Amino acid sequence: MTKDEILQFIRKNPVFALATADENKPHARMMQLYRADENGIIFNTGENKDVHRQLSTNANVELCFCNQQQGQQVRISGSVEEIEDIELKKQVVHDWPFLKEWVDKEGYDVLVVYCLKHGKATVWTMDLNFKPKEYVQL
């Protein structure tokens, strides 16, 4: 897959597993993609969540996007950085209204937005299972 095909795949399959590490122990949870384009892969969490604490300590992650019907997954590794952009946070809340009550009560500081730039992606299918991995820079 090309970079553009990978970005299209993850936009069509926006729920992903996010793997982090905390004191050498792995942690994985399902997350919702906010946006993926040439500027990076963007997702958000709450400032009171374990995932935020883990990413603040160790920004290295792996994301795994999957399409079970196609029997395909895309894994992306790299480092995330926190984005301090109030306009982006406002746009996230606008696009995801379920966050509005929380942010109205607590303020925009409770919403933490992360971006993975320059990740390294690999595609997996059963046909590729025993072949050497190929990587695409995002």
C-alpha positions as a LaTeX table, in Angstrom:
\begin{tabular}{lrrr}
\hline
Residue & $x$ (\AA) & $y$ (\AA) & $z$ (\AA) \\
\hline
Met1 & 0.00 & 0.00 & 0.00 \\
Thr2 & 1.09 & 3.55 & $-0.64$ \\
Lys3 & 0.99 & 6.32 & 1.95 \\
Asp4 & $-2.28$ & 7.65 & 0.46 \\
Glu5 & $-3.85$ & 4.17 & 0.47 \\
Ile6 & $-2.85$ & 3.69 & 4.11 \\
Leu7 & $-4.38$ & 7.03 & 5.10 \\
Gln8 & $-7.56$ & 6.13 & 3.21 \\
Phe9 & $-7.68$ & 2.71 & 4.93 \\
Ile10 & $-7.39$ & 4.16 & 8.42 \\
Arg11 & $-10.01$ & 6.85 & 7.70 \\
Lys12 & $-12.41$ & 4.11 & 6.57 \\
Asn13 & $-11.57$ & 2.04 & 9.69 \\
Pro14 & $-11.36$ & 4.74 & 12.38 \\
Val15 & $-11.41$ & 2.56 & 15.51 \\
Phe16 & $-7.92$ & 1.44 & 16.41 \\
Ala17 & $-5.97$ & $-0.24$ & 19.15 \\
Leu18 & $-3.46$ & 2.07 & 20.81 \\
Ala19 & $-0.54$ & 0.41 & 22.57 \\
Thr20 & 1.49 & 2.31 & 25.17 \\
Ala21 & 3.96 & 1.33 & 27.85 \\
Asp22 & 3.91 & 2.17 & 31.54 \\
Glu23 & 6.94 & 1.16 & 33.61 \\
Asn24 & 7.82 & $-1.55$ & 31.06 \\
Lys25 & 4.28 & $-2.96$ & 31.08 \\
Pro26 & 2.29 & $-2.81$ & 27.85 \\
His27 & $-1.19$ & $-1.30$ & 27.79 \\
Ala28 & $-3.63$ & $-1.42$ & 24.89 \\
Arg29 & $-7.04$ & 0.12 & 24.45 \\
Met30 & $-9.40$ & 0.94 & 21.63 \\
Met31 & $-9.49$ & 4.54 & 20.48 \\
Gln32 & $-11.37$ & 6.59 & 17.90 \\
Leu33 & $-9.46$ & 8.36 & 15.13 \\
Tyr34 & $-10.26$ & 12.05 & 14.82 \\
Arg35 & $-8.35$ & 12.81 & 11.61 \\
Ala36 & $-5.64$ & 11.34 & 9.41 \\
Asp37 & $-3.97$ & 13.23 & 6.60 \\
Glu38 & $-0.55$ & 14.36 & 5.38 \\
Asn39 & $-0.13$ & 16.31 & 8.64 \\
Gly40 & $-0.43$ & 13.25 & 10.87 \\
Ile41 & $-2.81$ & 10.97 & 12.72 \\
Ile42 & $-4.87$ & 12.82 & 15.32 \\
Phe43 & $-6.79$ & 11.41 & 18.28 \\
Asn44 & $-7.80$ & 12.69 & 21.68 \\
Thr45 & $-8.28$ & 11.64 & 25.27 \\
Gly46 & $-8.93$ & 13.18 & 28.67 \\
Glu47 & $-6.26$ & 14.77 & 30.83 \\
Asn48 & $-7.37$ & 12.56 & 33.75 \\
Lys49 & $-6.96$ & 9.29 & 31.80 \\
Asp50 & $-4.16$ & 6.75 & 32.27 \\
Val51 & $-3.40$ & 6.93 & 28.55 \\
His52 & $-2.58$ & 10.65 & 28.86 \\
Arg53 & $-0.27$ & 9.99 & 31.79 \\
Gln54 & 1.41 & 7.17 & 29.89 \\
Leu55 & 1.89 & 9.26 & 26.75 \\
Ser56 & 3.25 & 12.16 & 28.79 \\
Thr57 & 5.90 & 9.82 & 30.18 \\
Asn58 & 6.62 & 7.78 & 27.04 \\
Ala59 & 5.40 & 9.09 & 23.68 \\
Asn60 & 6.29 & 5.90 & 21.76 \\
Val61 & 3.19 & 4.10 & 20.52 \\
Glu62 & 1.84 & 1.59 & 18.08 \\
Leu63 & $-1.58$ & 1.97 & 16.47 \\
Cys64 & $-3.37$ & $-0.95$ & 14.85 \\
Phe65 & $-6.23$ & $-0.33$ & 12.42 \\
Cys66 & $-8.18$ & $-3.38$ & 11.25 \\
Asn67 & $-10.76$ & $-4.33$ & 8.68 \\
Gln68 & $-11.94$ & $-7.82$ & 9.62 \\
Gln69 & $-14.03$ & $-8.28$ & 6.45 \\
Gln70 & $-10.98$ & $-7.62$ & 4.27 \\
Gly71 & $-8.70$ & $-9.59$ & 6.58 \\
Gln72 & $-6.32$ & $-6.67$ & 6.68 \\
Gln73 & $-4.65$ & $-4.56$ & 9.30 \\
Val74 & $-2.32$ & $-1.58$ & 9.27 \\
Arg75 & 0.09 & $-1.11$ & 12.16 \\
Ile76 & 1.76 & 2.26 & 12.65 \\
Ser77 & 4.59 & 2.91 & 15.08 \\
Gly78 & 6.09 & 6.21 & 16.09 \\
Ser79 & 5.98 & 8.95 & 18.68 \\
Val80 & 3.04 & 11.20 & 19.45 \\
Glu81 & 3.10 & 14.80 & 20.49 \\
Glu82 & 0.47 & 16.75 & 22.35 \\
Ile83 & $-1.14$ & 19.52 & 20.33 \\
Glu84 & $-1.96$ & 22.70 & 22.26 \\
Asp85 & $-4.35$ & 24.24 & 19.73 \\
Ile86 & $-7.57$ & 25.63 & 21.17 \\
Glu87 & $-9.14$ & 25.96 & 17.71 \\
Leu88 & $-8.52$ & 22.27 & 17.03 \\
Lys89 & $-10.02$ & 21.37 & 20.41 \\
Lys90 & $-13.08$ & 23.48 & 19.60 \\
Gln91 & $-13.39$ & 21.69 & 16.26 \\
Val92 & $-13.15$ & 18.27 & 17.96 \\
Val93 & $-15.94$ & 19.21 & 20.37 \\
His94 & $-18.03$ & 20.58 & 17.50 \\
Asp95 & $-17.57$ & 17.35 & 15.50 \\
Trp96 & $-18.09$ & 15.10 & 18.52 \\
Pro97 & $-21.00$ & 16.65 & 20.47 \\
Phe98 & $-20.84$ & 13.98 & 23.20 \\
Leu99 & $-17.76$ & 15.87 & 24.50 \\
Lys100 & $-19.58$ & 19.21 & 24.81 \\
Glu101 & $-21.13$ & 18.76 & 28.26 \\
Trp102 & $-17.80$ & 17.57 & 29.70 \\
Val103 & $-15.81$ & 20.44 & 28.17 \\
Asp104 & $-18.49$ & 23.01 & 29.11 \\
Lys105 & $-18.21$ & 21.84 & 32.72 \\
Glu106 & $-14.42$ & 21.39 & 32.95 \\
Gly107 & $-12.97$ & 23.66 & 30.25 \\
Tyr108 & $-10.93$ & 22.83 & 27.18 \\
Asp109 & $-7.87$ & 21.87 & 29.23 \\
Val110 & $-9.48$ & 18.51 & 30.04 \\
Leu111 & $-9.37$ & 17.58 & 26.35 \\
Val112 & $-5.94$ & 16.42 & 25.23 \\
Val113 & $-5.21$ & 16.07 & 21.51 \\
Tyr114 & $-2.32$ & 13.97 & 20.20 \\
Cys115 & $-0.73$ & 13.71 & 16.79 \\
Leu116 & 1.50 & 11.00 & 15.39 \\
Lys117 & 3.68 & 12.44 & 12.64 \\
His118 & 6.28 & 10.61 & 10.61 \\
Gly119 & 5.04 & 7.18 & 11.67 \\
Lys120 & 6.18 & 3.95 & 10.08 \\
Ala121 & 3.36 & 1.75 & 8.75 \\
Thr122 & 3.22 & $-1.91$ & 7.80 \\
Val123 & 0.32 & $-3.82$ & 6.29 \\
Trp124 & $-0.68$ & $-7.33$ & 7.33 \\
Thr125 & $-2.88$ & $-9.85$ & 5.53 \\
Met126 & $-2.86$ & $-13.65$ & 5.57 \\
Asp127 & $-1.15$ & $-13.54$ & 2.17 \\
Leu128 & 1.65 & $-11.42$ & 3.66 \\
Asn129 & 1.86 & $-13.36$ & 6.92 \\
Phe130 & 5.15 & $-15.16$ & 6.19 \\
Lys131 & 6.75 & $-12.52$ & 3.99 \\
Pro132 & 9.24 & $-9.94$ & 5.27 \\
Lys133 & 7.54 & $-6.78$ & 6.48 \\
Glu134 & 7.57 & $-3.78$ & 4.22 \\
Tyr135 & 7.34 & $-0.31$ & 5.75 \\
Val136 & 5.86 & 2.93 & 4.49 \\
Gln137 & 6.88 & 6.27 & 6.00 \\
Leu138 & 3.90 & 8.46 & 6.76 \\
\hline
\end{tabular}
